[in-house]
């Protein structure tokens, strides 16, 4: 005779040595288990997408191709009202905006800004992650890009991580939200992985350009 063992879940058929065919209902996963499983799947998918950046780009690719790929990844995995990629200028005190996604009225691609006492210069100057939904209170002396723009554009939350070369910050990728909702630890972890990978690609491209330029110079020198 078939026996039903009910543990409140989805029934499965099993062969029991005494009872024969037994329908077993395993315990349901808890909410925390489901969240952990979902987080793991997102992590794995994100890791594969980030790793594919190396496969999608050639060493000779222009920086703009890399930055466009970053835009696509950020749109897929993060919620934001503005994405900004900045790279430090040669004078080390200003940075140039390389890519913007979202609001463009406050600061747009191609513009340079002084990093001192700015939210978008903070991650670079202190070479650390900035994750806050109360930056107005934490950094009352700071504006976002330009003097007095903190009162004009009310972005409340920011996650900003430096791009590094040989351990030094050479730029940053930042996402911002108008509402006061801090980015989660998962957001920060994934964003840090993205920025680390982008740093590696930029260094890879920079080294290729250095060797390529050096070989051209040596070749021209040999002709003299």
Order of alpha helices (4+ residues) and beta strands (2+ residues): beta-beta-beta-alpha-alpha-beta-beta-beta-alpha-beta-alpha-beta-beta-alpha
